[in-house]
Amino acid sequence: MDVTAELDAVGLLCPLPVLKARKRLSQLATGEVLRILADDPAAVIDVPHFCNEAGHQLLSMQDEGAVQIYLVRRG
């Protein structure tokens, strides 16, 4: 899968990871993929909820140590 852009939100607390993801996704074309790195414990709830509400597709969520990695396709 081709990742178009990456957002490093490590160290940011709710709601900043989602707010920055919203801004970054708005700069992408429909169908492009954003890779988000976050370590906020609330992100596991916030990112899927944001995708559902905003019409984006959450392709995957995975943990890599203390960091969560999300792949989001712009809807």
C-alpha positions as CSV (number, residue, x, y, z in Angstrom):
1,M,0.0,0.0,0.0
2,D,1.3,3.4,-0.9
3,V,1.5,5.9,1.9
4,T,1.1,9.5,0.6
5,A,2.0,11.4,3.7
6,E,3.0,10.9,7.4
7,L,2.0,12.8,10.5
8,D,4.2,12.4,13.6
9,A,1.9,13.2,16.5
10,V,4.0,11.5,19.1
11,G,4.0,13.5,22.3
12,L,0.8,15.3,21.5
13,L,-2.3,14.8,23.7
14,C,-6.0,14.7,22.9
15,P,-7.3,16.4,20.8
16,L,-4.2,17.4,19.0
17,P,-3.4,14.2,17.1
18,V,-6.9,14.2,15.5
19,L,-6.9,17.9,14.8
20,K,-3.5,17.7,13.1
21,A,-4.7,14.6,11.2
22,R,-7.8,16.5,10.0
23,K,-5.7,19.3,8.7
24,R,-3.2,17.0,7.0
25,L,-5.9,14.9,5.4
26,S,-7.6,18.0,4.0
27,Q,-4.4,18.6,2.0
28,L,-4.6,15.1,0.4
29,A,-6.6,14.0,-2.6
30,T,-9.4,11.5,-2.1
31,G,-8.0,8.0,-1.9
32,E,-4.6,9.0,-0.7
33,V,-3.2,7.5,2.5
34,L,-2.0,9.2,5.7
35,R,0.3,7.3,8.2
36,I,-0.2,8.7,11.7
37,L,2.1,8.0,14.6
38,A,0.7,8.7,18.0
39,D,1.4,7.7,21.6
40,D,-1.7,9.3,23.2
41,P,-3.7,6.6,25.0
42,A,-6.9,8.3,23.8
43,A,-5.9,8.0,20.2
44,V,-7.1,4.4,20.0
45,I,-10.6,5.7,20.5
46,D,-10.3,9.2,18.9
47,V,-8.8,8.2,15.5
48,P,-11.4,5.5,14.6
49,H,-14.2,7.8,15.8
50,F,-12.8,10.7,13.7
51,C,-12.5,8.5,10.6
52,N,-16.1,7.3,11.0
53,E,-17.4,10.8,11.5
54,A,-15.4,12.4,8.8
55,G,-15.9,9.7,6.1
56,H,-12.3,8.5,6.0
57,Q,-11.4,4.8,6.0
58,L,-9.2,3.5,8.8
59,L,-7.1,0.9,7.0
60,S,-5.1,-0.4,10.0
61,M,-4.1,0.2,13.6
62,Q,-1.1,-1.4,15.1
63,D,1.2,-0.9,18.1
64,E,4.9,-0.6,17.6
65,G,6.3,-0.4,21.2
66,A,4.7,2.6,22.9
67,V,3.6,4.2,19.5
68,Q,0.4,3.4,17.7
69,I,0.5,3.5,13.9
70,Y,-2.7,4.3,11.9
71,L,-3.2,4.2,8.2
72,V,-6.1,6.4,7.1
73,R,-7.4,6.7,3.5
74,R,-9.0,10.0,2.7
75,G,-12.7,9.7,1.9
